[in-house]
């Protein structure tokens, strides 16, 4: 099932009364494999952005990316699955394993039809598809893998995770570019509120191959800087595009009452969400991002002053950055809330970015720290309190995560930390 927000009206999760809490997380990021490793690197301001090494990028105008390094697929994925799966699915399978282990759950913790999975995808299995198309045109159809029939598909991560862990409850995929990660978590939250006790959710993307990079370059919004410290600069006066990345996060969501009954550790709670759609470019009508922010706050039953910090989308382009800063200023006031974009350490991970930001928000609330937006130096023209340089101590138990996808998708999600969940 492929779903996407289609109107500018905020969408809230009003059905049901069950609360959805996060009891497990699995992270693969360019600056850290594993949730705590990622978090420690992020607080140190450690960037994973560098020149692409998975292939020779010399002939491309954009040569930097956030690559996941040190991941040995055969250490984490059963050997029979390796030839069936693209890198993005291998990430998703590993992340799901870790998210369930972090939650203290096993495959038989619940009946199969009481556990489900909803993930997001922006690119599908690009690298697998490129390789098999090369076999088709360079050799003949007999050399094309039978697994090509599904390994490239956007829904394959949900499918493979559901098979591996026998998840026979609600299953789906959201395809809304960078916003998809929040949309998937929101859909999982809906299923929890409607009676499904356990959902795996989040997103992973991995399109750092020649075919994938060419597709991203064609959009005209990648940075062509050769300097990793100056390539991706959201809200900076020198912003000129973003750096792509790979990875993301998978989360275990549970019914709060059930999680409490089994004595689970809780990372936090998903308390608010809204999605809007922007008007056609050139229409003269304003963005609906502000409406998404206000909708998420309303869904959470919170006021702007209750938000300890914001993880912004941070497009790294002058106009989208202006629109996002304007929306934040309209809701919180000039400099009214600390804002950060830790994606400057990983690149934009597309469907994996927002779930990773959710983990960052939950850990930030846990530890009372907002990680920095590294490399950004000059934010002239934006009335936001951007956290730069070093982590900043904060107090409060709620954070806002924003994500925007190409084509007009806006999503906003509010989380509470472990102390308030």
Residue, then its C-alpha position, 0 to 999 in steps of 0.5 A: x500500500x502506497x499512501x501520501x498526504x494529498x491536501x493542505x488540511x492538517x491530518x491528525x490521528x484522532x482515532x482510538x485512545x491508546x498512546x504510542x510509545x517508542x520502546x526500541x530504536x535501530x540506527x545506521x548513520x554516516x557518523x555512527x552505526x547503532x543508536x548510542x554510537x550515532x548520538x555520541x558522534x552527533x554530540x561531538x559534532x562528528x561529520x560523516x560527509x566525505x568524498x564518495x568511495x562506493x564508486x568513482x564520482x569524478x565525472x559527476x558535478x556532485x562528489x560528496x555524500x554521507x556514506x555508512x561505513x563499517x557495515x559488513x552485511x554478512x555480519x548482520x544479514x542471513x547469507x540467504x538474504x544477501x543476494x535477494x536484497x538491495x543495500x537499503x533493505x539490508x539496512x532496514x533488516x539490520x535496523x529492525x533487528x536492533x529496534x526489536x532487541x532494544x525493545x527487549x522483544x522476540x518474534x514470539x512476544x505477540x501473536x503474528x497478527x498483532x504486530x505490523x510494519x510501516x516504513x517509508x522509502x524515497x528511492x527503493x532499491x536503486x543499486x540493485x536495479x542498476x546492477x540488474x539493468x546492466x546485466x540486461x543490456x550488457x548481457x541478456x535477460x538470462x543474467x537478470x536476477x529473479x529477485x529484480x522482480x521485487x528488490x527495487x520496489x518501494x515496499x520491499x523493506x516493509x515486505x522483507x521485515x514483515x517476513x523476517x519477523x513474521x509480522x502479519x498485522x497492518x503493513x504499508x509503505x509511505x512514499x513522500x520523499x523526505x517527509x515520508x519518515x514522519x508519515x510512516x511513523x504517524x501511520x504506525x501510531x494510528x495503527x497503535x491507537x486502533x488496537x495493534x499492540x506493536x508496530x515497527x516503523x521508520x525509514x532507510x534509504x541508500x541510493x549512493x550508486x551512479x544511477x542514484x546519484x545521477x537521479x539526485x543531480x537531475x533535480x538541481x538541488x545538490x551542492x557541487x562543493x568539494x569541501x565537506x565543511x562548506x557543502x551543506x549549509x542550511x540557513x547559512x548565507x552561503x547555502x547552495x544545495x544539500x549533500x545526499x546521504x544513506x541510512x536512517x532509523x527503525x523504531x519499535x512503537x508499542x501501546x503504552x499500557x502494554x509496554x508498562x505492563x511488561x516493564x519495557x524501557x520507554x524512549x519517549x512518546x509520539x504525541x502530535x502529528x500533522x501533514x500539509x501540502x504546498x500549492x503549486x510553485x508560481x501560484x503566488x500562494x504561501x507555503x502550508x508548513x506553518x499549518x503543519x506545525x500548528x496542527x502537530x502542536x494542536x494534536x499534541x495538546x501543547x503550546x509553542x512554549x512547551x517545545x524545548x527545541x526543534x529539529x528543522x528540515x534544513x533544505x540548504x537552499x535559500x528559498x526553502x530555508x527562508x520559508x521554513x524560518x518564516x514558519x518557525x518565526x510565525x509560530x514561536x516568535x523571532x528566536x523563540x526556540x532553539x533550532x538545529x539541523x544535525x543532518x549537516x553531519x550526515x547529509x539528507x537521508x531522504x526517507x531515513x532522515x526524519x526517523x533519525x531526527x526522531x531518535x535525536x529528539x528523544x535522546x536530546x530530551x533524555x539528556x537535556x542537550x541539543x546537538x549542533x548544526x555544524x559548519x554553519x557560520x552566517x545566518x543573516x536574514x533568518x530570525x531563528x535561534x540556530x544551535x551551532x558550534x557545540x551542544x546546548x543544554x535545554x530543559x523541557x520534555x517535548x520537541x518538534x521534528x519537521x520534514x519536507x519532501x519534493x513536490x510540496x510535502x510537509x510533515x511535523x511531529x511532536x515527541x515527548x521524552x522518556x520522563x514524560x512518556 
